[in-house]
Every structure is written in structure tokens, then in C-alpha cells.
């Protein structure tokens, strides 16, 4: 099982999100907790991918067309650190 740590401001962000996005985030957390972040690649709806540029070393998963989870993986302590849930800027 994986440990999921969340940024201290994430509670405030989640409180402002639409209910469907919160439910998808809970599903995302359940998958990561039980099977690890590699399992997310088996679900095409999450479109999990590595980030480039200033966010290199972090990953992104899609919650819906607008919202993304930004997170990093710490394999040495089997931990996932959720940094932000943010609207995608087009």
C-alpha cells in the first residue's frame, strides 16, 4: 500500500471544487493507495503523464477536461505527494 500525502492548502482547494471532480479525486486516491501510481496508466481517462519544463520530475493526472492533479512520487518511502488540483490552462 502507498502513503498519500497532500499539500497543506489542498483542503481549501477541494472545498471549492465541483462535486464530480472531488469524487474523481477520491477514486484517484483509492487507486494510488491500493495499487500505486503505475496503475493509473491502465485507466485512459486519467491520462497520467510526466510533466516537462519547470514541473519536470512531477506528474499530472486528468480528473476531467478542466482539472488536473499535480503530484510527485517518492519511491524510497512509497509515498505520493499531491501538490495541487488545478484548472488546466488552455
VOPAGU-2260 file (C-alpha; in pm, 1 decimal, decimal comma):
REM VOPAGU-2260
SITE   aa  ch    i         X         Y         Z
SITE  UNK   A    0       0,0       0,0       0,0
SITE  UNK   A    1     110,8     350,9     -78,9
SITE  UNK   A    2     102,5     652,3     150,0
SITE  UNK   A    3     -63,2     963,9       4,5
SITE  UNK   A    4      45,6    1298,5     144,1
SITE  UNK   A    5    -142,1    1613,9      48,5
SITE  UNK   A    6     -20,3    1972,2      40,9
SITE  UNK   A    7    -144,5    2166,9     344,3
SITE  UNK   A    8    -356,3    2400,5     123,4
SITE  UNK   A    9    -531,4    2116,4     -58,7
SITE  UNK   A   10    -831,3    2112,5     178,9
SITE  UNK   A   11    -915,1    2469,6      79,8
SITE  UNK   A   12    -881,4    2384,8    -288,8
SITE  UNK   A   13   -1101,5    2073,5    -259,0
SITE  UNK   A   14   -1374,7    2271,4     -80,9
SITE  UNK   A   15   -1410,8    2492,1    -391,4
SITE  UNK   A   16   -1414,7    2209,7    -648,4
SITE  UNK   A   17   -1727,0    2072,8    -820,0
SITE  UNK   A   18   -1860,3    1753,6    -658,3
SITE  UNK   A   19   -1784,3    1537,4    -964,2
SITE  UNK   A   20   -1417,0    1643,8    -952,1
SITE  UNK   A   21   -1396,6    1564,4    -579,9
SITE  UNK   A   22   -1543,9    1217,3    -643,5
SITE  UNK   A   23   -1292,9    1151,3    -922,2
SITE  UNK   A   24   -1011,1    1264,8    -690,1
SITE  UNK   A   25   -1131,8    1017,7    -425,0
SITE  UNK   A   26   -1126,9     742,1    -690,3
SITE  UNK   A   27    -776,7     850,2    -793,5
SITE  UNK   A   28    -659,1     834,0    -431,4
SITE  UNK   A   29    -813,4     487,7    -385,4
SITE  UNK   A   30    -634,4     351,2    -693,7
SITE  UNK   A   31    -299,8     500,3    -590,2
SITE  UNK   A   32    -335,5     386,3    -227,8
SITE  UNK   A   33    -417,2      25,5    -321,6
SITE  UNK   A   34    -207,4     -30,3    -634,0
SITE  UNK   A   35      40,4     256,9    -667,7
SITE  UNK   A   36      65,3     535,3    -925,5
SITE  UNK   A   37     176,5     299,8   -1205,5
SITE  UNK   A   38    -176,1     152,5   -1212,0
SITE  UNK   A   39    -314,3     491,5   -1328,2
SITE  UNK   A   40    -169,0     429,3   -1675,3
SITE  UNK   A   41    -418,6     143,9   -1720,7
SITE  UNK   A   42    -707,6     393,5   -1699,5
SITE  UNK   A   43    -706,7     611,4   -2014,4
SITE  UNK   A   44    -947,1     861,3   -1854,2
SITE  UNK   A   45    -676,8     978,6   -1612,5
SITE  UNK   A   46    -427,7    1042,4   -1898,6
SITE  UNK   A   47    -141,0    1018,2   -1647,8
SITE  UNK   A   48     180,6    1171,7   -1781,3
SITE  UNK   A   49     521,4    1311,8   -1689,5
SITE  UNK   A   50     549,3    1688,4   -1689,4
SITE  UNK   A   51     822,2    1888,1   -1862,4
SITE  UNK   A   52     981,3    2226,1   -1816,7
SITE  UNK   A   53     958,1    2388,8   -1475,5
SITE  UNK   A   54     746,1    2096,1   -1348,8
SITE  UNK   A   55     996,0    1827,7   -1452,9
SITE  UNK   A   56    1002,9    1543,4   -1201,3
SITE  UNK   A   57     629,5    1575,6   -1132,4
SITE  UNK   A   58     331,2    1400,4   -1291,5
SITE  UNK   A   59     -20,3    1502,7   -1391,2
SITE  UNK   A   60    -347,3    1307,6   -1394,9
SITE  UNK   A   61    -668,8    1431,4   -1552,4
SITE  UNK   A   62    -980,8    1447,8   -1332,0
SITE  UNK   A   63   -1196,0    1590,8   -1610,2
SITE  UNK   A   64   -1143,1    1807,8   -1916,9
SITE  UNK   A   65   -1051,5    2105,5   -1696,8
SITE  UNK   A   66    -898,2    1981,5   -1369,4
SITE  UNK   A   67    -562,7    1809,4   -1318,6
SITE  UNK   A   68    -382,1    1661,4   -1018,5
SITE  UNK   A   69     -16,4    1757,8    -994,7
SITE  UNK   A   70     185,0    1511,0    -787,2
SITE  UNK   A   71     530,5    1366,8    -731,7
SITE  UNK   A   72     639,6    1013,9    -641,3
SITE  UNK   A   73     885,8     927,5    -366,2
SITE  UNK   A   74     971,6     560,7    -424,7
SITE  UNK   A   75    1216,2     530,5    -134,7
SITE  UNK   A   76     933,7     577,4     118,2
SITE  UNK   A   77     648,4     451,3    -105,7
SITE  UNK   A   78     474,9     787,5     -97,4
SITE  UNK   A   79     278,1    1009,0    -334,6
SITE  UNK   A   80     273,6    1382,5    -261,3
SITE  UNK   A   81     -29,2    1562,1    -409,4
SITE  UNK   A   82      81,0    1917,6    -476,9
SITE  UNK   A   83    -223,2    2075,0    -637,3
SITE  UNK   A   84    -555,6    2025,1    -813,2
SITE  UNK   A   85    -579,5    2298,3   -1068,5
SITE  UNK   A   86    -780,0    2400,7   -1374,6
SITE  UNK   A   87    -582,2    2329,4   -1689,8
SITE  UNK   A   88    -489,5    2646,5   -1875,3
SITE  UNK   A   89    -551,8    2633,3   -2249,5
